[in-house]
Amino acid sequence: MAEQGTTEAYLEGYAEVLEGACATGRRLTREELDALRARGERAAEAGIGLRVLVRAHLAAARALGPGLTRAAAEHLLASVEQSVDAFAEGHEQAQRLAIRQDEAARREFIDDLLYGRSDLGRLAERAERFGLLLAQAHAVAVAQGRRPYDDDDPVTRSVESSLVARFGHRRILLTTKEGRLICVAPADEPDVLTFFAKQAHAATDGGRAAIGRAHPGAGGVVHSYEEALNALDLADRMDIGEPVLRAADLLVYPVLTRDRQAMADLVRSVLGPLREARGGARPLLDTLAAYFDTGCVAAEAARRLNLSVRAVTYRLDRVHRLTGSDPGDPVHRYTLQTAVIGARLLEWPEHEV
């Protein structure tokens, strides 16, 4: 009975339209079809499902059948087909418009959320519609693959399906921005972002993901997002091969580069003499980086560089003679390693500092 009351307003005059068409065997007029489309749009806007409405139209036609002449009854099915098709067209058009409006609102919200461009109170209200409670602390993970992705990309859908299958809908927001996959999750659900990062790494065919630290409030989402982006940028500049990065593990690098001029002075003064070597500074700098990255084990550094151990030790000795700093001396090692990190961050020697 409740369902009938819901649909009655959209069936007013419907029986008369069918009777008029069946009486003469004509097709429904343009005005009649337009009216049915308009009713379909209004029904969709009211949130009434199409299946319920189609059943109501069929029931009305079935009730009309016994009172029709044989000739009119034979035309009834064709009239019902026309009317339901027009009504459904209007309903679907309204649904498509609503979807486009929802997508636009969601995209606008995501842009405001990640860039902090909206009033925080208003942003928190809008966030609830998309499953986030910004009064809590959140963290953001960002994944970058070999190509850009959007919300409708199969890769995005695959990662989203995996997240929902594993965690359900736990106030998680998965989206894309500037070709990257982005996941926002509550701070008390750390497993979500770890799982997302691993799934994104696999789905993007070896892409890399970074996880920002958790921060409270709407501004905290922006902060965590920027941390994740900076971690990805840092991984590229530092040639960090890890598929999943955590901003919390990379805090030393922003500290080292906070005073860019001081770092540039260190690189020039400590590593500048390497330019005098045959072949320039790059081979010796790469040797130092491999040596430090492998825990100062010459044999492991040689394997990484595809050189003999003798060649690596020769290069390290050359560094000592040119710079006056011995990579094997604990006192000198810290200065050299810091300078090597600075060279990576400042992209020296390809760019002058």
BELKA-V928378 format. One record per residue. N is the residue number from 1. RES is the residue in one letter. SS is DSSP state (H for helix, E for strand, - for the rest). PSI is psi in radians with two decimals (* if undefined). Layout:
{{N	RES	SS	PSI} {N	RES	SS	PSI}}
This chain:
{{1	M	-	-0.72} {2	A	H	-0.68} {3	E	H	-0.69} {4	Q	H	-0.75} {5	G	H	-0.57} {6	T	H	-0.62} {7	T	H	-0.22} {8	E	H	-0.72} {9	A	H	-0.42} {10	Y	H	0.07} {11	L	-	0.05} {12	E	-	2.18} {13	G	-	-0.01} {14	Y	H	-0.74} {15	A	H	-0.70} {16	E	H	-0.65} {17	V	H	-0.79} {18	L	H	-0.77} {19	E	H	-0.75} {20	G	H	-0.70} {21	A	H	-0.71} {22	C	H	-0.50} {23	A	H	-0.61} {24	T	H	-0.10} {25	G	-	0.33} {26	R	-	2.93} {27	R	-	2.79} {28	L	-	2.49} {29	T	-	2.88} {30	R	H	-0.70} {31	E	H	-0.72} {32	E	H	-0.74} {33	L	H	-0.70} {34	D	H	-0.70} {35	A	H	-0.68} {36	L	H	-0.71} {37	R	H	-0.76} {38	A	H	-0.72} {39	R	H	-0.67} {40	G	H	-0.71} {41	E	H	-0.78} {42	R	H	-0.65} {43	A	H	-0.72} {44	A	H	-0.73} {45	E	H	-0.51} {46	A	-	-0.10} {47	G	-	0.35} {48	I	-	2.26} {49	G	-	2.61} {50	L	H	-0.65} {51	R	H	-0.72} {52	V	H	-0.74} {53	L	H	-0.68} {54	V	H	-0.74} {55	R	H	-0.70} {56	A	H	-0.69} {57	H	H	-0.72} {58	L	H	-0.65} {59	A	H	-0.70} {60	A	H	-0.69} {61	A	H	-0.68} {62	R	H	-0.67} {63	A	H	-0.48} {64	L	H	-0.48} {65	G	H	-0.87} {66	P	-	-0.43} {67	G	-	-0.01} {68	L	-	2.68} {69	T	-	2.92} {70	R	H	-0.73} {71	A	H	-0.73} {72	A	H	-0.70} {73	A	H	-0.60} {74	E	H	-0.46} {75	H	H	-0.15} {76	L	H	-0.77} {77	L	H	-0.72} {78	A	H	-0.68} {79	S	H	-0.72} {80	V	H	-0.73} {81	E	H	-0.78} {82	Q	H	-0.80} {83	S	H	-0.77} {84	V	H	-0.64} {85	D	H	-0.76} {86	A	H	-0.75} {87	F	H	-0.78} {88	A	H	-0.64} {89	E	H	-0.80} {90	G	H	-0.71} {91	H	H	-0.80} {92	E	H	-0.63} {93	Q	H	-0.76} {94	A	H	-0.65} {95	Q	H	-0.75} {96	R	H	-0.72} {97	L	H	-0.74} {98	A	H	-0.69} {99	I	H	-0.77} {100	R	H	-0.71} {101	Q	H	-0.69} {102	D	H	-0.73} {103	E	H	-0.71} {104	A	H	-0.73} {105	A	H	-0.68} {106	R	H	-0.76} {107	R	H	-0.71} {108	E	H	-0.73} {109	F	H	-0.77} {110	I	H	-0.73} {111	D	H	-0.79} {112	D	H	-0.67} {113	L	H	-0.79} {114	L	H	-0.36} {115	Y	H	-0.05} {116	G	-	0.70} {117	R	-	0.04} {118	S	-	2.81} {119	D	-	2.27} {120	L	H	-0.64} {121	G	H	-0.78} {122	R	H	-0.67} {123	L	H	-0.70} {124	A	H	-0.67} {125	E	H	-0.78} {126	R	H	-0.57} {127	A	H	-0.62} {128	E	H	-0.56} {129	R	H	-0.52} {130	F	-	0.28} {131	G	-	0.21} {132	L	-	2.46} {133	L	-	1.72} {134	L	-	-0.07} {135	A	-	-0.40} {136	Q	-	2.89} {137	A	E	2.51} {138	H	E	2.76} {139	A	E	2.72} {140	V	E	2.38} {141	A	E	2.45} {142	V	E	2.28} {143	A	E	2.39} {144	Q	E	2.23} {145	G	-	-2.84} {146	R	-	-0.23} {147	R	-	2.89} {148	P	-	2.67} {149	Y	-	2.62} {150	D	-	-3.11} {151	D	-	-0.46} {152	D	-	0.03} {153	D	-	2.47} {154	P	H	-0.57} {155	V	H	-0.79} {156	T	H	-0.78} {157	R	H	-0.65} {158	S	H	-0.80} {159	V	H	-0.72} {160	E	H	-0.75} {161	S	H	-0.71} {162	S	H	-0.71} {163	L	H	-0.79} {164	V	H	-0.71} {165	A	H	-0.62} {166	R	H	-0.75} {167	F	H	-0.13} {168	G	-	-2.66} {169	H	-	1.51} {170	R	-	0.92} {171	R	-	0.85} {172	I	-	2.38} {173	L	E	2.08} {174	L	E	2.26} {175	T	E	-3.02} {176	T	E	2.68} {177	K	E	2.17} {178	E	-	0.71} {179	G	-	0.00} {180	R	E	2.67} {181	L	E	2.41} {182	I	E	2.38} {183	C	E	2.24} {184	V	E	2.23} {185	A	E	2.68} {186	P	E	2.62} {187	A	-	-0.48} {188	D	-	0.16} {189	E	-	1.02} {190	P	H	-0.47} {191	D	H	-0.44} {192	V	H	-0.85} {193	L	H	-0.61} {194	T	H	-0.77} {195	F	H	-0.77} {196	F	H	-0.81} {197	A	H	-0.74} {198	K	H	-0.72} {199	Q	H	-0.72} {200	A	H	-0.69} {201	H	H	-0.75} {202	A	H	-0.76} {203	A	H	-0.50} {204	T	-	0.26} {205	D	-	0.93} {206	G	-	0.32} {207	G	-	3.10} {208	R	E	2.53} {209	A	E	2.60} {210	A	E	2.49} {211	I	E	2.11} {212	G	-	2.90} {213	R	-	2.75} {214	A	-	2.40} {215	H	E	2.62} {216	P	E	2.71} {217	G	H	3.07} {218	A	H	-0.68} {219	G	H	-0.47} {220	G	H	-0.56} {221	V	H	-0.78} {222	V	H	-0.80} {223	H	H	-0.80} {224	S	H	-0.69} {225	Y	H	-0.79} {226	E	H	-0.64} {227	E	H	-0.75} {228	A	H	-0.75} {229	L	H	-0.76} {230	N	H	-0.61} {231	A	H	-0.70} {232	L	H	-0.75} {233	D	H	-0.73} {234	L	H	-0.69} {235	A	H	-0.66} {236	D	H	-0.79} {237	R	H	-0.58} {238	M	H	-0.03} {239	D	-	0.79} {240	I	-	2.16} {241	G	-	-0.06} {242	E	-	2.35} {243	P	-	-0.46} {244	V	E	2.11} {245	L	E	2.61} {246	R	E	2.21} {247	A	H	-0.57} {248	A	H	-0.47} {249	D	H	-0.14} {250	L	H	0.27} {251	L	H	-0.41} {252	V	H	-0.53} {253	Y	H	-0.80} {254	P	H	-0.60} {255	V	H	-0.77} {256	L	H	-0.54} {257	T	H	0.13} {258	R	-	-0.68} {259	D	-	1.54} {260	R	H	-0.68} {261	Q	H	-0.70} {262	A	H	-0.69} {263	M	H	-0.71} {264	A	H	-0.70} {265	D	H	-0.72} {266	L	H	-0.78} {267	V	H	-0.81} {268	R	H	-0.77} {269	S	H	-0.64} {270	V	H	-0.79} {271	L	H	-0.22} {272	G	H	-0.71} {273	P	H	-0.31} {274	L	H	-0.33} {275	R	H	-0.40} {276	E	H	-0.22} {277	A	-	2.66} {278	R	-	2.22} {279	G	-	-0.03} {280	G	-	-3.01} {281	A	H	-0.45} {282	R	H	-0.85} {283	P	H	-0.72} {284	L	H	-0.64} {285	L	H	-0.74} {286	D	H	-0.63} {287	T	H	-0.78} {288	L	H	-0.77} {289	A	H	-0.80} {290	A	H	-0.68} {291	Y	H	-0.79} {292	F	H	-0.67} {293	D	H	-0.43} {294	T	-	0.33} {295	G	-	0.50} {296	C	-	0.66} {297	V	-	1.90} {298	A	H	-0.67} {299	A	H	-0.73} {300	E	H	-0.69} {301	A	H	-0.68} {302	A	H	-0.72} {303	R	H	-0.72} {304	R	H	-0.63} {305	L	H	-0.07} {306	N	-	0.76} {307	L	-	2.94} {308	S	-	2.73} {309	V	H	-0.65} {310	R	H	-0.70} {311	A	H	-0.68} {312	V	H	-0.81} {313	T	H	-0.59} {314	Y	H	-0.76} {315	R	H	-0.70} {316	L	H	-0.68} {317	D	H	-0.64} {318	R	H	-0.70} {319	V	H	-0.77} {320	H	H	-0.79} {321	R	H	-0.60} {322	L	H	-0.70} {323	T	H	-0.34} {324	G	-	0.02} {325	S	-	2.26} {326	D	-	2.03} {327	P	-	-0.40} {328	G	-	-0.13} {329	D	-	2.15} {330	P	H	-0.59} {331	V	H	-0.77} {332	H	H	-0.49} {333	R	H	-0.76} {334	Y	H	-0.76} {335	T	H	-0.80} {336	L	H	-0.79} {337	Q	H	-0.70} {338	T	H	-0.70} {339	A	H	-0.67} {340	V	H	-0.74} {341	I	H	-0.77} {342	G	H	-0.68} {343	A	H	-0.69} {344	R	H	-0.81} {345	L	H	-0.64} {346	L	H	0.00} {347	E	-	0.73} {348	W	-	2.49} {349	P	-	0.04} {350	E	-	-0.58} {351	H	-	2.27} {352	E	-	2.48} {353	V	-	*}}
